[in-house]
Amino acid sequence: MAREQRGDKRRRGGGRRGRRPKVCAFCTGEHEIMDYHDGKMLRRYISDTAKILPRRRSGVCAKHQRRLATTIKRARMLAIIPITERLVRK
């Protein structure tokens, strides 16, 4: 019975290797050229604590991840997006 359960898991694509890789939104044309004025698009690549998401979480290729980091930093300098999120502890 244990073998049948493991076999089902493999067929469904469970586990780390069964997942499809993420495709870069900038390479496919889903997003247009990165612009530091577009705060709404940049917030998609920032965590709740205002950190830049890594490639493995955002699904962006290496070329666009470097450009995205630079764009986010420029937007932070101009106060378009926050440098840090306000944390309120109770």
MOPAC internal coordinates of N, CA, C and O (Angstrom, degrees):
PM7 1SCF
backbone

  N    0.0000 0     0.00 0     0.00 0    0    0    0
  C    1.4491 1     0.00 0     0.00 0    1    0    0
  C    1.5305 1   111.39 1     0.00 0    2    1    0
  O    1.2310 1   120.95 1   144.34 1    3    2    1
  N    1.3247 1   115.79 1   -35.66 1    3    2    1
  C    1.4535 1   119.35 1  -179.74 1    5    3    2
  C    1.5271 1   110.44 1   -64.93 1    6    5    3
  O    1.2310 1   120.25 1   144.03 1    7    6    5
  N    1.3326 1   117.12 1   -35.97 1    7    6    5
  C    1.4558 1   119.83 1   179.46 1    9    7    6
  C    1.5238 1   111.49 1   -65.11 1   10    9    7
  O    1.2310 1   120.59 1   140.79 1   11   10    9
  N    1.3131 1   116.48 1   -39.21 1   11   10    9
  C    1.4701 1   119.76 1  -179.67 1   13   11   10
  C    1.5188 1   110.84 1   -63.45 1   14   13   11
  O    1.2310 1   120.48 1   140.90 1   15   14   13
  N    1.3192 1   116.68 1   -39.10 1   15   14   13
  C    1.4625 1   119.96 1  -179.87 1   17   15   14
  C    1.5198 1   110.59 1   -66.20 1   18   17   15
  O    1.2310 1   120.49 1   137.09 1   19   18   17
  N    1.3378 1   116.66 1   -42.91 1   19   18   17
  C    1.4572 1   119.15 1   178.75 1   21   19   18
  C    1.5165 1   111.37 1   -64.50 1   22   21   19
  O    1.2310 1   120.69 1   140.60 1   23   22   21
  N    1.3204 1   116.28 1   -39.40 1   23   22   21
  C    1.4600 1   120.50 1   179.73 1   25   23   22
  C    1.5224 1   111.73 1   -63.88 1   26   25   23
  O    1.2310 1   120.54 1   142.42 1   27   26   25
  N    1.3327 1   116.58 1   -37.58 1   27   26   25
  C    1.4602 1   120.39 1   178.25 1   29   27   26
  C    1.5249 1   110.51 1   -64.02 1   30   29   27
  O    1.2310 1   121.05 1   141.19 1   31   30   29
  N    1.3074 1   115.60 1   -38.81 1   31   30   29
  C    1.4534 1   119.84 1  -178.85 1   33   31   30
  C    1.5319 1   110.67 1   -63.35 1   34   33   31
  O    1.2310 1   121.01 1   138.89 1   35   34   33
  N    1.3072 1   115.67 1   -41.11 1   35   34   33
  C    1.4665 1   119.73 1  -179.31 1   37   35   34
  C    1.5248 1   111.03 1   -65.85 1   38   37   35
  O    1.2310 1   120.55 1   139.86 1   39   38   37
  N    1.2986 1   116.56 1   -40.14 1   39   38   37
  C    1.4649 1   119.94 1  -177.95 1   41   39   38
  C    1.5227 1   111.99 1   -67.35 1   42   41   39
  O    1.2310 1   120.75 1   146.65 1   43   42   41
  N    1.3350 1   116.18 1   -33.35 1   43   42   41
  C    1.4612 1   119.31 1  -178.62 1   45   43   42
  C    1.5212 1   112.39 1   -78.93 1   46   45   43
  O    1.2310 1   120.21 1   169.23 1   47   46   45
  N    1.3129 1   117.20 1   -10.77 1   47   46   45
  C    1.4582 1   119.14 1   179.26 1   49   47   46
  C    1.5111 1   112.70 1    86.20 1   50   49   47
  O    1.2310 1   120.25 1  -155.89 1   51   50   49
  N    1.3347 1   117.13 1    24.11 1   51   50   49
  C    1.4508 1   120.36 1   179.33 1   53   51   50
  C    1.5168 1   111.46 1   -72.93 1   54   53   51
  O    1.2310 1   120.62 1   -16.07 1   55   54   53
  N    1.2861 1   116.43 1   163.93 1   55   54   53
  C    1.4589 1   121.27 1   178.54 1   57   55   54
  C    1.5147 1   111.86 1    90.82 1   58   57   55
  O    1.2310 1   121.83 1     0.74 1   59   58   57
  N    1.3014 1   114.09 1  -179.26 1   59   58   57
  C    1.4622 1   120.40 1  -175.15 1   61   59   58
  C    1.5301 1   112.98 1   -70.11 1   62   61   59
  O    1.2310 1   120.00 1   138.56 1   63   62   61
  N    1.2990 1   117.61 1   -41.44 1   63   62   61
  C    1.4608 1   120.46 1  -174.33 1   65   63   62
  C    1.5197 1   113.27 1   -77.85 1   66   65   63
  O    1.2310 1   119.62 1   162.62 1   67   66   65
  N    1.3157 1   118.34 1   -17.38 1   67   66   65
  C    1.4436 1   121.31 1  -176.03 1   69   67   66
  C    1.5165 1   114.27 1   -80.99 1   70   69   67
  O    1.2310 1   120.22 1   168.37 1   71   70   69
  N    1.3101 1   117.19 1   -11.63 1   71   70   69
  C    1.4643 1   120.11 1  -177.46 1   73   71   70
  C    1.5191 1   111.69 1   -77.09 1   74   73   71
  O    1.2310 1   121.43 1   -33.70 1   75   74   73
  N    1.3106 1   114.88 1   146.30 1   75   74   73
  C    1.4650 1   119.37 1   174.91 1   77   75   74
  C    1.5189 1   109.17 1   -78.01 1   78   77   75
  O    1.2310 1   119.35 1   -37.89 1   79   78   77
  N    1.3084 1   118.84 1   142.11 1   79   78   77
  C    1.4644 1   119.71 1   178.36 1   81   79   78
  C    1.5262 1   110.82 1   -70.10 1   82   81   79
  O    1.2310 1   121.32 1   -31.92 1   83   82   81
  N    1.3106 1   115.07 1   148.08 1   83   82   81
  C    1.4599 1   120.04 1   178.05 1   85   83   82
  C    1.5251 1   109.06 1   -74.25 1   86   85   83
  O    1.2310 1   120.75 1   -30.42 1   87   86   85
  N    1.2998 1   116.18 1   149.58 1   87   86   85
  C    1.4550 1   121.55 1  -179.04 1   89   87   86
  C    1.5223 1   108.15 1  -109.60 1   90   89   87
  O    1.2310 1   120.64 1   -42.64 1   91   90   89
  N    1.3037 1   116.38 1   137.36 1   91   90   89
  C    1.4595 1   121.86 1  -178.15 1   93   91   90
  C    1.5242 1   110.10 1   -62.57 1   94   93   91
  O    1.2310 1   120.61 1   -53.44 1   95   94   93
  N    1.3296 1   116.43 1   126.56 1   95   94   93
  C    1.4619 1   121.64 1  -178.97 1   97   95   94
  C    1.5303 1   111.68 1   -69.65 1   98   97   95
  O    1.2310 1   120.25 1   153.68 1   99   98   97
  N    1.3157 1   117.12 1   -26.32 1   99   98   97
  C    1.4654 1   120.37 1  -179.39 1  101   99   98
  C    1.5225 1   111.02 1   -80.09 1  102  101   99
  O    1.2310 1   120.05 1   145.39 1  103  102  101
  N    1.3358 1   117.51 1   -34.61 1  103  102  101
  C    1.4583 1   120.64 1   178.41 1  105  103  102
  C    1.5301 1   111.53 1   -70.52 1  106  105  103
  O    1.2310 1   120.31 1   142.80 1  107  106  105
  N    1.3291 1   117.01 1   -37.20 1  107  106  105
  C    1.4646 1   120.49 1  -178.67 1  109  107  106
  C    1.5201 1   112.63 1   -78.26 1  110  109  107
  O    1.2310 1   119.89 1   164.18 1  111  110  109
  N    1.3258 1   117.81 1   -15.82 1  111  110  109
  C    1.4544 1   120.62 1   179.39 1  113  111  110
  C    1.5202 1   113.45 1    93.56 1  114  113  111
  O    1.2310 1   120.37 1  -170.82 1  115  114  113
  N    1.3402 1   116.90 1     9.18 1  115  114  113
  C    1.4644 1   120.09 1   177.75 1  117  115  114
  C    1.5309 1   110.45 1   -64.74 1  118  117  115
  O    1.2310 1   121.04 1   139.57 1  119  118  117
  N    1.3317 1   115.62 1   -40.43 1  119  118  117
  C    1.4622 1   121.56 1   175.36 1  121  119  118
  C    1.5189 1   108.25 1  -110.56 1  122  121  119
  O    1.2310 1   121.18 1   -31.92 1  123  122  121
  N    1.2921 1   115.35 1   148.08 1  123  122  121
  C    1.4591 1   120.47 1   177.71 1  125  123  122
  C    1.5281 1   109.66 1   -83.16 1  126  125  123
  O    1.2310 1   120.58 1     9.65 1  127  126  125
  N    1.2985 1   116.49 1  -170.35 1  127  126  125
  C    1.4575 1   122.94 1  -178.87 1  129  127  126
  C    1.5262 1   109.12 1   -56.34 1  130  129  127
  O    1.2310 1   121.13 1   -40.74 1  131  130  129
  N    1.3379 1   115.44 1   139.26 1  131  130  129
  C    1.4606 1   120.13 1  -179.13 1  133  131  130
  C    1.5155 1   110.23 1   -67.35 1  134  133  131
  O    1.2310 1   121.64 1   -49.39 1  135  134  133
  N    1.3261 1   114.47 1   130.61 1  135  134  133
  C    1.4529 1   120.77 1   178.15 1  137  135  134
  C    1.5146 1   107.70 1  -134.05 1  138  137  135
  O    1.2310 1   120.08 1   -49.12 1  139  138  137
  N    1.3162 1   117.46 1   130.88 1  139  138  137
  C    1.4569 1   120.12 1  -176.15 1  141  139  138
  C    1.5268 1   112.54 1   -70.19 1  142  141  139
  O    1.2310 1   119.51 1   170.57 1  143  142  141
  N    1.3187 1   118.54 1    -9.43 1  143  142  141
  C    1.4630 1   121.32 1   177.39 1  145  143  142
  C    1.5262 1   112.08 1   -79.56 1  146  145  143
  O    1.2310 1   119.91 1   161.09 1  147  146  145
  N    1.3261 1   117.78 1   -18.91 1  147  146  145
  C    1.4627 1   122.23 1  -176.39 1  149  147  146
  C    1.5300 1   110.02 1   -88.40 1  150  149  147
  O    1.2310 1   120.72 1   -97.62 1  151  150  149
  N    1.3222 1   116.23 1    82.38 1  151  150  149
  C    1.4545 1   121.89 1  -177.19 1  153  151  150
  C    1.5124 1   113.66 1   -66.82 1  154  153  151
  O    1.2310 1   120.33 1   146.46 1  155  154  153
  N    1.3241 1   116.97 1   -33.54 1  155  154  153
  C    1.4641 1   120.65 1  -179.09 1  157  155  154
  C    1.5298 1   111.20 1   -64.02 1  158  157  155
  O    1.2310 1   120.37 1   138.20 1  159  158  157
  N    1.3303 1   116.89 1   -41.80 1  159  158  157
  C    1.4580 1   120.61 1   179.43 1  161  159  158
  C    1.5349 1   110.53 1   -69.84 1  162  161  159
  O    1.2310 1   120.01 1   142.25 1  163  162  161
  N    1.3200 1   117.59 1   -37.75 1  163  162  161
  C    1.4591 1   121.14 1  -178.40 1  165  163  162
  C    1.5174 1   112.18 1   -69.38 1  166  165  163
  O    1.2310 1   119.90 1   149.11 1  167  166  165
  N    1.3212 1   117.80 1   -30.89 1  167  166  165
  C    1.4670 1   120.93 1   179.48 1  169  167  166
  C    1.5212 1   111.95 1   -64.55 1  170  169  167
  O    1.2310 1   120.06 1   157.35 1  171  170  169
  N    1.3152 1   117.49 1   -22.65 1  171  170  169
  C    1.4607 1   121.11 1   177.45 1  173  171  170
  C    1.5288 1   111.10 1   -65.35 1  174  173  171
  O    1.2310 1   119.97 1   153.15 1  175  174  173
  N    1.3092 1   117.66 1   -26.85 1  175  174  173
  C    1.4550 1   122.81 1  -176.80 1  177  175  174
  C    1.5285 1   112.50 1  -104.56 1  178  177  175
  O    1.2310 1   120.30 1  -160.53 1  179  178  177
  N    1.3288 1   117.04 1    19.47 1  179  178  177
  C    1.4510 1   122.70 1   178.26 1  181  179  178
  C    1.5246 1   108.06 1  -123.07 1  182  181  179
  O    1.2310 1   120.13 1   -41.18 1  183  182  181
  N    1.3340 1   117.35 1   138.82 1  183  182  181
  C    1.4600 1   121.42 1  -179.81 1  185  183  182
  C    1.5270 1   110.56 1   -76.48 1  186  185  183
  O    1.2310 1   120.87 1    -0.74 1  187  186  185
  N    1.3301 1   115.94 1   179.26 1  187  186  185
  C    1.4608 1   121.07 1   178.78 1  189  187  186
  C    1.5191 1   112.42 1   -64.83 1  190  189  187
  O    1.2310 1   120.95 1   152.71 1  191  190  189
  N    1.3120 1   115.78 1   -27.29 1  191  190  189
  C    1.4646 1   120.18 1   178.86 1  193  191  190
  C    1.5246 1   111.97 1   -94.32 1  194  193  191
  O    1.2310 1   120.19 1  -163.82 1  195  194  193
  N    1.3223 1   117.25 1    16.18 1  195  194  193
  C    1.4714 1   125.39 1   175.73 1  197  195  194
  C    1.5185 1   113.18 1    67.60 1  198  197  195
  O    1.2310 1   120.20 1  -150.84 1  199  198  197
  N    1.3377 1   117.22 1    29.16 1  199  198  197
  C    1.4602 1   120.49 1   174.27 1  201  199  198
  C    1.5284 1   108.71 1   -97.27 1  202  201  199
  O    1.2310 1   120.32 1   -28.65 1  203  202  201
  N    1.3173 1   117.00 1   151.35 1  203  202  201
  C    1.4564 1   121.62 1   177.91 1  205  203  202
  C    1.5238 1   108.31 1   -72.97 1  206  205  203
  O    1.2310 1   120.45 1   -51.67 1  207  206  205
  N    1.3284 1   116.74 1   128.33 1  207  206  205
  C    1.4598 1   120.73 1  -178.64 1  209  207  206
  C    1.5302 1   110.49 1   -70.03 1  210  209  207
  O    1.2310 1   119.79 1   -37.35 1  211  210  209
  N    1.3322 1   118.00 1   142.65 1  211  210  209
  C    1.4647 1   120.48 1   177.51 1  213  211  210
  C    1.5215 1   111.23 1   -73.43 1  214  213  211
  O    1.2310 1   120.81 1   -12.46 1  215  214  213
  N    1.3136 1   116.06 1   167.54 1  215  214  213
  C    1.4759 1   122.05 1  -178.46 1  217  215  214
  C    1.5103 1   112.44 1   -59.59 1  218  217  215
  O    1.2310 1   120.15 1   140.70 1  219  218  217
  N    1.3117 1   117.32 1   -39.30 1  219  218  217
  C    1.4641 1   119.92 1  -176.39 1  221  219  218
  C    1.5213 1   112.27 1   -66.99 1  222  221  219
  O    1.2310 1   119.93 1   156.48 1  223  222  221
  N    1.3311 1   117.74 1   -23.52 1  223  222  221
  C    1.4669 1   120.66 1   178.57 1  225  223  222
  C    1.5231 1   111.79 1   -93.01 1  226  225  223
  O    1.2310 1   120.42 1   143.26 1  227  226  225
  N    1.3246 1   116.81 1   -36.74 1  227  226  225
  C    1.4654 1   119.62 1  -175.65 1  229  227  226
  C    1.5193 1   112.60 1   -87.29 1  230  229  227
  O    1.2310 1   119.81 1   154.23 1  231  230  229
  N    1.3322 1   117.97 1   -25.77 1  231  230  229
  C    1.4597 1   121.27 1   179.67 1  233  231  230
  C    1.5136 1   113.93 1    80.08 1  234  233  231
  O    1.2310 1   119.86 1  -159.29 1  235  234  233
  N    1.3147 1   117.88 1    20.71 1  235  234  233
  C    1.4598 1   122.51 1  -179.45 1  237  235  234
  C    1.5185 1   108.82 1   -93.89 1  238  237  235
  O    1.2310 1   120.23 1   -35.97 1  239  238  237
  N    1.3329 1   117.17 1   144.03 1  239  238  237
  C    1.4641 1   120.35 1   179.07 1  241  239  238
  C    1.5335 1   110.20 1   -71.14 1  242  241  239
  O    1.2310 1   120.23 1   -12.49 1  243  242  241
  N    1.3285 1   117.16 1   167.51 1  243  242  241
  C    1.4632 1   122.23 1  -174.29 1  245  243  242
  C    1.5294 1   111.83 1   -61.39 1  246  245  243
  O    1.2310 1   120.72 1   137.83 1  247  246  245
  N    1.3116 1   116.23 1   -42.17 1  247  246  245
  C    1.4676 1   120.82 1  -178.88 1  249  247  246
  C    1.5247 1   110.86 1   -61.10 1  250  249  247
  O    1.2310 1   120.86 1   132.58 1  251  250  249
  N    1.3309 1   115.96 1   -47.42 1  251  250  249
  C    1.4576 1   119.41 1  -177.74 1  253  251  250
  C    1.5312 1   112.06 1   -77.40 1  254  253  251
  O    1.2310 1   119.39 1   155.69 1  255  254  253
  N    1.3381 1   118.78 1   -24.31 1  255  254  253
  C    1.4602 1   120.73 1   176.52 1  257  255  254
  C    1.5234 1   110.45 1   -66.17 1  258  257  255
  O    1.2310 1   120.33 1   138.82 1  259  258  257
  N    1.3355 1   116.97 1   -41.18 1  259  258  257
  C    1.4676 1   120.04 1   177.60 1  261  259  258
  C    1.5184 1   110.46 1   -64.25 1  262  261  259
  O    1.2310 1   120.42 1   137.32 1  263  262  261
  N    1.3072 1   116.81 1   -42.68 1  263  262  261
  C    1.4627 1   120.94 1  -179.69 1  265  263  262
  C    1.5374 1   110.77 1   -68.63 1  266  265  263
  O    1.2310 1   120.82 1   142.57 1  267  266  265
  N    1.3133 1   116.04 1   -37.43 1  267  266  265
  C    1.4546 1   121.33 1   179.02 1  269  267  266
  C    1.5246 1   110.80 1   -64.27 1  270  269  267
  O    1.2310 1   120.07 1   137.17 1  271  270  269
  N    1.3312 1   117.48 1   -42.83 1  271  270  269
  C    1.4670 1   121.42 1   178.92 1  273  271  270
  C    1.5180 1   110.89 1   -60.96 1  274  273  271
  O    1.2310 1   120.31 1   136.88 1  275  274  273
  N    1.3162 1   117.01 1   -43.12 1  275  274  273
  C    1.4664 1   121.18 1   178.15 1  277  275  274
  C    1.5214 1   110.89 1   -63.87 1  278  277  275
  O    1.2310 1   120.26 1   138.59 1  279  278  277
  N    1.3220 1   117.10 1   -41.41 1  279  278  277
  C    1.4551 1   122.06 1  -179.78 1  281  279  278
  C    1.5305 1   110.85 1   -65.15 1  282  281  279
  O    1.2310 1   120.18 1   138.11 1  283  282  281
  N    1.3312 1   117.25 1   -41.89 1  283  282  281
  C    1.4637 1   120.89 1   178.90 1  285  283  282
  C    1.5244 1   110.20 1   -64.73 1  286  285  283
  O    1.2310 1   120.41 1   139.31 1  287  286  285
  N    1.3208 1   116.83 1   -40.69 1  287  286  285
  C    1.4648 1   120.17 1   178.97 1  289  287  286
  C    1.5192 1   111.73 1   -64.49 1  290  289  287
  O    1.2310 1   120.00 1   142.01 1  291  290  289
  N    1.3168 1   117.60 1   -37.99 1  291  290  289
  C    1.4639 1   120.78 1   176.71 1  293  291  290
  C    1.5193 1   110.96 1   -65.16 1  294  293  291
  O    1.2310 1   120.74 1   137.81 1  295  294  293
  N    1.3307 1   116.20 1   -42.19 1  295  294  293
  C    1.4671 1   120.34 1   179.30 1  297  295  294
  C    1.5243 1   110.84 1   -64.96 1  298  297  295
  O    1.2310 1   120.14 1   146.01 1  299  298  297
  N    1.3140 1   117.34 1   -33.99 1  299  298  297
  C    1.4639 1   120.24 1   176.97 1  301  299  298
  C    1.5210 1   111.45 1   -67.02 1  302  301  299
  O    1.2310 1   120.70 1   140.09 1  303  302  301
  N    1.3323 1   116.27 1   -39.91 1  303  302  301
  C    1.4643 1   119.72 1   179.71 1  305  303  302
  C    1.5231 1   111.75 1   -63.35 1  306  305  303
  O    1.2310 1   120.52 1   146.47 1  307  306  305
  N    1.3218 1   116.62 1   -33.53 1  307  306  305
  C    1.4573 1   120.79 1   179.93 1  309  307  306
  C    1.5254 1   112.54 1   -92.34 1  310  309  307
  O    1.2310 1   120.30 1  -173.21 1  311  310  309
  N    1.3257 1   117.02 1     6.79 1  311  310  309
  C    1.4707 1   123.78 1   177.09 1  313  311  310
  C    1.5272 1   112.59 1    62.15 1  314  313  311
  O    1.2310 1   120.05 1  -148.32 1  315  314  313
  N    1.3251 1   117.50 1    31.68 1  315  314  313
  C    1.4660 1   121.08 1   174.55 1  317  315  314
  C    1.5197 1   109.35 1   -79.96 1  318  317  315
  O    1.2310 1   120.68 1   141.97 1  319  318  317
  N    1.3372 1   116.31 1   -38.03 1  319  318  317
  C    1.4650 1   121.31 1   173.38 1  321  319  318
  C    1.5223 1   107.25 1  -124.08 1  322  321  319
  O    1.2310 1   120.02 1   -26.79 1  323  322  321
  N    1.3416 1   117.57 1   153.21 1  323  322  321
  C    1.4726 1   119.31 1  -176.34 1  325  323  322
  C    1.5210 1   112.53 1   -72.31 1  326  325  323
  O    1.2310 1   121.37 1   -29.38 1  327  326  325
  N    1.3265 1   114.98 1   150.62 1  327  326  325
  C    1.4571 1   120.33 1   176.23 1  329  327  326
  C    1.5241 1   108.86 1   -75.69 1  330  329  327
  O    1.2310 1   120.25 1   138.22 1  331  330  329
  N    1.3259 1   117.12 1   -41.78 1  331  330  329
  C    1.4631 1   122.46 1   175.55 1  333  331  330
  C    1.5109 1   108.48 1  -137.40 1  334  333  331
  O    1.2310 1   121.04 1   -26.53 1  335  334  333
  N    1.3293 1   115.61 1   153.47 1  335  334  333
  C    1.4485 1   120.28 1   174.57 1  337  335  334
  C    1.5151 1   108.10 1   -86.46 1  338  337  335
  O    1.2310 1   120.91 1   -32.43 1  339  338  337
  N    1.3066 1   115.86 1   147.57 1  339  338  337
  C    1.4632 1   119.38 1   177.67 1  341  339  338
  C    1.5169 1   108.51 1   -74.98 1  342  341  339
  O    1.2310 1   121.16 1   -54.98 1  343  342  341
  N    1.3102 1   115.39 1   125.02 1  343  342  341
  C    1.4532 1   120.84 1   176.91 1  345  343  342
  C    1.5193 1   108.59 1  -104.22 1  346  345  343
  O    1.2310 1   120.64 1   -57.99 1  347  346  345
  N    1.3060 1   116.37 1   122.01 1  347  346  345
  C    1.4471 1   120.95 1   179.47 1  349  347  346
  C    1.5225 1   107.47 1  -108.76 1  350  349  347
  O    1.2310 1   120.90 1   -64.33 1  351  350  349
  N    1.3043 1   115.88 1   115.67 1  351  350  349
  C    1.4660 1   120.56 1   179.12 1  353  351  350
  C    1.5141 1   109.06 1   -99.87 1  354  353  351
  O    1.2310 1   121.79 1   -42.51 1  355  354  353
  N    1.3039 1   114.18 1   137.49 1  355  354  353
  C    1.4781 1   119.08 1  -179.54 1  357  355  354
  C    1.5044 1   110.78 1  -107.51 1  358  357  355
  O    1.2310 1   120.10 1   180.00 1  359  358  357

